[in-house]
Amino acid sequence: MEEILIPISLFLAIFGVVYLYLSTRNKERLALIEKGADASIFMRGRSSSPIWKVILLNLALLLMSIGVGVFIASILDNYTTLGDSVYPGTIFLMAGLGLYIGFNKSKDLDKE
């Protein structure tokens, strides 16, 4: 019986946070509309580039940087005495670098 409580409580917690976020956002928007605010304020802060371009760019850079990380880790493993422990560090370092580059490139997409 206790095994089922963990997934149920996790689902309820996620559902509660999402419900609270969406209902609060809806109430705020209705209050602004009642005061006569322009509807264009709801679109502020959104990027002008399509979301699929941003996701595709970040995913491509992430996968390429993971591949480069495996390659560099293999070289370090063969030519140094670091051992197999170099793989996770190099892969995560290169993945983070790829995501950082993807973030900067996504900002450049918004400027176009």
PyMOL commands that place a pseudoatom at each C-alpha (Angstrom):
pseudoatom trace, name=CA, resn=MET, resi=1, chain=A, elem=C, hetatm=0, pos=[0.000, 0.000, 0.000]
pseudoatom trace, name=CA, resn=GLU, resi=2, chain=A, elem=C, hetatm=0, pos=[2.843, 2.401, 0.810]
pseudoatom trace, name=CA, resn=GLU, resi=3, chain=A, elem=C, hetatm=0, pos=[4.419, 1.867, -2.621]
pseudoatom trace, name=CA, resn=ILE, resi=4, chain=A, elem=C, hetatm=0, pos=[1.422, 3.446, -4.344]
pseudoatom trace, name=CA, resn=LEU, resi=5, chain=A, elem=C, hetatm=0, pos=[1.454, 6.560, -2.154]
pseudoatom trace, name=CA, resn=ILE, resi=6, chain=A, elem=C, hetatm=0, pos=[4.706, 7.920, -3.579]
pseudoatom trace, name=CA, resn=PRO, resi=7, chain=A, elem=C, hetatm=0, pos=[3.591, 8.104, -7.252]
pseudoatom trace, name=CA, resn=ILE, resi=8, chain=A, elem=C, hetatm=0, pos=[0.180, 9.429, -6.238]
pseudoatom trace, name=CA, resn=SER, resi=9, chain=A, elem=C, hetatm=0, pos=[1.664, 12.141, -4.033]
pseudoatom trace, name=CA, resn=LEU, resi=10, chain=A, elem=C, hetatm=0, pos=[4.175, 13.085, -6.748]
pseudoatom trace, name=CA, resn=PHE, resi=11, chain=A, elem=C, hetatm=0, pos=[1.381, 13.358, -9.312]
pseudoatom trace, name=CA, resn=LEU, resi=12, chain=A, elem=C, hetatm=0, pos=[-0.753, 15.432, -6.932]
pseudoatom trace, name=CA, resn=ALA, resi=13, chain=A, elem=C, hetatm=0, pos=[2.124, 17.781, -6.174]
pseudoatom trace, name=CA, resn=ILE, resi=14, chain=A, elem=C, hetatm=0, pos=[2.866, 18.371, -9.864]
pseudoatom trace, name=CA, resn=PHE, resi=15, chain=A, elem=C, hetatm=0, pos=[-0.826, 18.782, -10.636]
pseudoatom trace, name=CA, resn=GLY, resi=16, chain=A, elem=C, hetatm=0, pos=[-1.237, 21.249, -7.764]
pseudoatom trace, name=CA, resn=VAL, resi=17, chain=A, elem=C, hetatm=0, pos=[1.673, 23.424, -8.875]
pseudoatom trace, name=CA, resn=VAL, resi=18, chain=A, elem=C, hetatm=0, pos=[0.503, 23.502, -12.499]
pseudoatom trace, name=CA, resn=TYR, resi=19, chain=A, elem=C, hetatm=0, pos=[-3.094, 24.201, -11.496]
pseudoatom trace, name=CA, resn=LEU, resi=20, chain=A, elem=C, hetatm=0, pos=[-2.061, 26.992, -9.145]
pseudoatom trace, name=CA, resn=TYR, resi=21, chain=A, elem=C, hetatm=0, pos=[0.149, 28.575, -11.817]
pseudoatom trace, name=CA, resn=LEU, resi=22, chain=A, elem=C, hetatm=0, pos=[-2.506, 28.450, -14.530]
pseudoatom trace, name=CA, resn=SER, resi=23, chain=A, elem=C, hetatm=0, pos=[-5.381, 29.644, -12.345]
pseudoatom trace, name=CA, resn=THR, resi=24, chain=A, elem=C, hetatm=0, pos=[-3.331, 32.539, -10.958]
pseudoatom trace, name=CA, resn=ARG, resi=25, chain=A, elem=C, hetatm=0, pos=[-2.245, 33.568, -14.433]
pseudoatom trace, name=CA, resn=ASN, resi=26, chain=A, elem=C, hetatm=0, pos=[-5.835, 33.433, -15.643]
pseudoatom trace, name=CA, resn=LYS, resi=27, chain=A, elem=C, hetatm=0, pos=[-7.059, 35.583, -12.718]
pseudoatom trace, name=CA, resn=GLU, resi=28, chain=A, elem=C, hetatm=0, pos=[-4.319, 38.153, -13.327]
pseudoatom trace, name=CA, resn=ARG, resi=29, chain=A, elem=C, hetatm=0, pos=[-5.176, 38.402, -16.997]
pseudoatom trace, name=CA, resn=LEU, resi=30, chain=A, elem=C, hetatm=0, pos=[-8.890, 38.749, -16.297]
pseudoatom trace, name=CA, resn=ALA, resi=31, chain=A, elem=C, hetatm=0, pos=[-8.177, 41.528, -13.775]
pseudoatom trace, name=CA, resn=LEU, resi=32, chain=A, elem=C, hetatm=0, pos=[-6.015, 43.376, -16.303]
pseudoatom trace, name=CA, resn=ILE, resi=33, chain=A, elem=C, hetatm=0, pos=[-8.657, 43.021, -19.015]
pseudoatom trace, name=CA, resn=GLU, resi=34, chain=A, elem=C, hetatm=0, pos=[-11.321, 44.364, -16.656]
pseudoatom trace, name=CA, resn=LYS, resi=35, chain=A, elem=C, hetatm=0, pos=[-9.140, 47.413, -16.012]
pseudoatom trace, name=CA, resn=GLY, resi=36, chain=A, elem=C, hetatm=0, pos=[-8.881, 47.996, -19.762]
pseudoatom trace, name=CA, resn=ALA, resi=37, chain=A, elem=C, hetatm=0, pos=[-5.281, 46.933, -20.328]
pseudoatom trace, name=CA, resn=ASP, resi=38, chain=A, elem=C, hetatm=0, pos=[-4.153, 46.191, -23.861]
pseudoatom trace, name=CA, resn=ALA, resi=39, chain=A, elem=C, hetatm=0, pos=[-3.931, 42.497, -24.783]
pseudoatom trace, name=CA, resn=SER, resi=40, chain=A, elem=C, hetatm=0, pos=[-0.465, 42.969, -26.302]
pseudoatom trace, name=CA, resn=ILE, resi=41, chain=A, elem=C, hetatm=0, pos=[1.095, 42.934, -22.826]
pseudoatom trace, name=CA, resn=PHE, resi=42, chain=A, elem=C, hetatm=0, pos=[0.462, 39.184, -22.675]
pseudoatom trace, name=CA, resn=MET, resi=43, chain=A, elem=C, hetatm=0, pos=[2.745, 38.638, -25.664]
pseudoatom trace, name=CA, resn=ARG, resi=44, chain=A, elem=C, hetatm=0, pos=[5.656, 40.620, -24.236]
pseudoatom trace, name=CA, resn=GLY, resi=45, chain=A, elem=C, hetatm=0, pos=[8.790, 38.603, -23.545]
pseudoatom trace, name=CA, resn=ARG, resi=46, chain=A, elem=C, hetatm=0, pos=[8.103, 35.946, -26.129]
pseudoatom trace, name=CA, resn=SER, resi=47, chain=A, elem=C, hetatm=0, pos=[10.695, 35.278, -28.760]
pseudoatom trace, name=CA, resn=SER, resi=48, chain=A, elem=C, hetatm=0, pos=[10.035, 36.215, -32.354]
pseudoatom trace, name=CA, resn=SER, resi=49, chain=A, elem=C, hetatm=0, pos=[11.669, 33.063, -33.701]
pseudoatom trace, name=CA, resn=PRO, resi=50, chain=A, elem=C, hetatm=0, pos=[9.632, 29.854, -33.837]
pseudoatom trace, name=CA, resn=ILE, resi=51, chain=A, elem=C, hetatm=0, pos=[10.129, 27.517, -30.901]
pseudoatom trace, name=CA, resn=TRP, resi=52, chain=A, elem=C, hetatm=0, pos=[11.035, 24.591, -33.153]
pseudoatom trace, name=CA, resn=LYS, resi=53, chain=A, elem=C, hetatm=0, pos=[14.120, 26.452, -34.385]
pseudoatom trace, name=CA, resn=VAL, resi=54, chain=A, elem=C, hetatm=0, pos=[15.322, 27.065, -30.837]
pseudoatom trace, name=CA, resn=ILE, resi=55, chain=A, elem=C, hetatm=0, pos=[14.709, 23.443, -29.774]
pseudoatom trace, name=CA, resn=LEU, resi=56, chain=A, elem=C, hetatm=0, pos=[16.375, 22.066, -32.907]
pseudoatom trace, name=CA, resn=LEU, resi=57, chain=A, elem=C, hetatm=0, pos=[19.394, 24.348, -32.506]
pseudoatom trace, name=CA, resn=ASN, resi=58, chain=A, elem=C, hetatm=0, pos=[19.866, 23.492, -28.825]
pseudoatom trace, name=CA, resn=LEU, resi=59, chain=A, elem=C, hetatm=0, pos=[19.355, 19.757, -29.399]
pseudoatom trace, name=CA, resn=ALA, resi=60, chain=A, elem=C, hetatm=0, pos=[21.818, 19.700, -32.292]
pseudoatom trace, name=CA, resn=LEU, resi=61, chain=A, elem=C, hetatm=0, pos=[24.472, 21.564, -30.326]
pseudoatom trace, name=CA, resn=LEU, resi=62, chain=A, elem=C, hetatm=0, pos=[23.882, 19.359, -27.276]
pseudoatom trace, name=CA, resn=LEU, resi=63, chain=A, elem=C, hetatm=0, pos=[24.272, 16.119, -29.220]
pseudoatom trace, name=CA, resn=MET, resi=64, chain=A, elem=C, hetatm=0, pos=[27.348, 17.380, -31.086]
pseudoatom trace, name=CA, resn=SER, resi=65, chain=A, elem=C, hetatm=0, pos=[28.993, 18.508, -27.864]
pseudoatom trace, name=CA, resn=ILE, resi=66, chain=A, elem=C, hetatm=0, pos=[28.273, 15.145, -26.203]
pseudoatom trace, name=CA, resn=GLY, resi=67, chain=A, elem=C, hetatm=0, pos=[29.950, 13.439, -29.173]
pseudoatom trace, name=CA, resn=VAL, resi=68, chain=A, elem=C, hetatm=0, pos=[32.961, 15.734, -28.877]
pseudoatom trace, name=CA, resn=GLY, resi=69, chain=A, elem=C, hetatm=0, pos=[33.017, 15.044, -25.126]
pseudoatom trace, name=CA, resn=VAL, resi=70, chain=A, elem=C, hetatm=0, pos=[33.148, 11.289, -25.699]
pseudoatom trace, name=CA, resn=PHE, resi=71, chain=A, elem=C, hetatm=0, pos=[35.913, 11.764, -28.274]
pseudoatom trace, name=CA, resn=ILE, resi=72, chain=A, elem=C, hetatm=0, pos=[38.010, 13.954, -25.958]
pseudoatom trace, name=CA, resn=ALA, resi=73, chain=A, elem=C, hetatm=0, pos=[37.407, 11.569, -23.044]
pseudoatom trace, name=CA, resn=SER, resi=74, chain=A, elem=C, hetatm=0, pos=[38.552, 8.643, -25.185]
pseudoatom trace, name=CA, resn=ILE, resi=75, chain=A, elem=C, hetatm=0, pos=[41.746, 10.491, -26.091]
pseudoatom trace, name=CA, resn=LEU, resi=76, chain=A, elem=C, hetatm=0, pos=[42.372, 11.396, -22.444]
pseudoatom trace, name=CA, resn=ASP, resi=77, chain=A, elem=C, hetatm=0, pos=[41.700, 7.810, -21.370]
pseudoatom trace, name=CA, resn=ASN, resi=78, chain=A, elem=C, hetatm=0, pos=[44.153, 6.367, -23.878]
pseudoatom trace, name=CA, resn=TYR, resi=79, chain=A, elem=C, hetatm=0, pos=[47.004, 8.829, -23.437]
pseudoatom trace, name=CA, resn=THR, resi=80, chain=A, elem=C, hetatm=0, pos=[46.842, 9.643, -19.709]
pseudoatom trace, name=CA, resn=THR, resi=81, chain=A, elem=C, hetatm=0, pos=[46.534, 7.685, -16.493]
pseudoatom trace, name=CA, resn=LEU, resi=82, chain=A, elem=C, hetatm=0, pos=[43.211, 9.266, -15.533]
pseudoatom trace, name=CA, resn=GLY, resi=83, chain=A, elem=C, hetatm=0, pos=[41.234, 6.088, -16.232]
pseudoatom trace, name=CA, resn=ASP, resi=84, chain=A, elem=C, hetatm=0, pos=[37.530, 5.706, -16.980]
pseudoatom trace, name=CA, resn=SER, resi=85, chain=A, elem=C, hetatm=0, pos=[36.546, 8.417, -14.526]
pseudoatom trace, name=CA, resn=VAL, resi=86, chain=A, elem=C, hetatm=0, pos=[37.333, 11.058, -17.149]
pseudoatom trace, name=CA, resn=TYR, resi=87, chain=A, elem=C, hetatm=0, pos=[34.269, 10.147, -19.248]
pseudoatom trace, name=CA, resn=PRO, resi=88, chain=A, elem=C, hetatm=0, pos=[31.443, 11.646, -17.128]
pseudoatom trace, name=CA, resn=GLY, resi=89, chain=A, elem=C, hetatm=0, pos=[33.338, 14.836, -16.386]
pseudoatom trace, name=CA, resn=THR, resi=90, chain=A, elem=C, hetatm=0, pos=[34.291, 15.509, -19.985]
pseudoatom trace, name=CA, resn=ILE, resi=91, chain=A, elem=C, hetatm=0, pos=[30.848, 14.627, -21.322]
pseudoatom trace, name=CA, resn=PHE, resi=92, chain=A, elem=C, hetatm=0, pos=[29.055, 16.890, -18.836]
pseudoatom trace, name=CA, resn=LEU, resi=93, chain=A, elem=C, hetatm=0, pos=[31.547, 19.702, -19.397]
pseudoatom trace, name=CA, resn=MET, resi=94, chain=A, elem=C, hetatm=0, pos=[31.110, 19.585, -23.150]
pseudoatom trace, name=CA, resn=ALA, resi=95, chain=A, elem=C, hetatm=0, pos=[27.310, 19.219, -22.871]
pseudoatom trace, name=CA, resn=GLY, resi=96, chain=A, elem=C, hetatm=0, pos=[27.171, 22.309, -20.685]
pseudoatom trace, name=CA, resn=LEU, resi=97, chain=A, elem=C, hetatm=0, pos=[29.363, 24.194, -23.125]
pseudoatom trace, name=CA, resn=GLY, resi=98, chain=A, elem=C, hetatm=0, pos=[27.086, 23.149, -25.998]
pseudoatom trace, name=CA, resn=LEU, resi=99, chain=A, elem=C, hetatm=0, pos=[23.978, 24.317, -24.128]
pseudoatom trace, name=CA, resn=TYR, resi=100, chain=A, elem=C, hetatm=0, pos=[25.648, 27.641, -23.333]
pseudoatom trace, name=CA, resn=ILE, resi=101, chain=A, elem=C, hetatm=0, pos=[26.531, 28.149, -26.986]
pseudoatom trace, name=CA, resn=GLY, resi=102, chain=A, elem=C, hetatm=0, pos=[22.982, 27.167, -27.945]
pseudoatom trace, name=CA, resn=PHE, resi=103, chain=A, elem=C, hetatm=0, pos=[21.597, 29.746, -25.512]
pseudoatom trace, name=CA, resn=ASN, resi=104, chain=A, elem=C, hetatm=0, pos=[23.719, 32.472, -27.068]
pseudoatom trace, name=CA, resn=LYS, resi=105, chain=A, elem=C, hetatm=0, pos=[22.780, 31.396, -30.592]
pseudoatom trace, name=CA, resn=SER, resi=106, chain=A, elem=C, hetatm=0, pos=[19.085, 31.408, -29.607]
pseudoatom trace, name=CA, resn=LYS, resi=107, chain=A, elem=C, hetatm=0, pos=[19.443, 35.016, -28.494]
pseudoatom trace, name=CA, resn=ASP, resi=108, chain=A, elem=C, hetatm=0, pos=[20.948, 35.785, -31.905]
pseudoatom trace, name=CA, resn=LEU, resi=109, chain=A, elem=C, hetatm=0, pos=[17.909, 34.189, -33.578]
pseudoatom trace, name=CA, resn=ASP, resi=110, chain=A, elem=C, hetatm=0, pos=[15.629, 36.592, -31.685]
pseudoatom trace, name=CA, resn=LYS, resi=111, chain=A, elem=C, hetatm=0, pos=[17.570, 39.605, -32.973]
pseudoatom trace, name=CA, resn=GLU, resi=112, chain=A, elem=C, hetatm=0, pos=[16.972, 38.610, -36.616]
for i in range(1, 112): cmd.bond("trace and resi %d" % i, "trace and resi %d" % (i + 1))
show_as sticks, trace
zoom trace
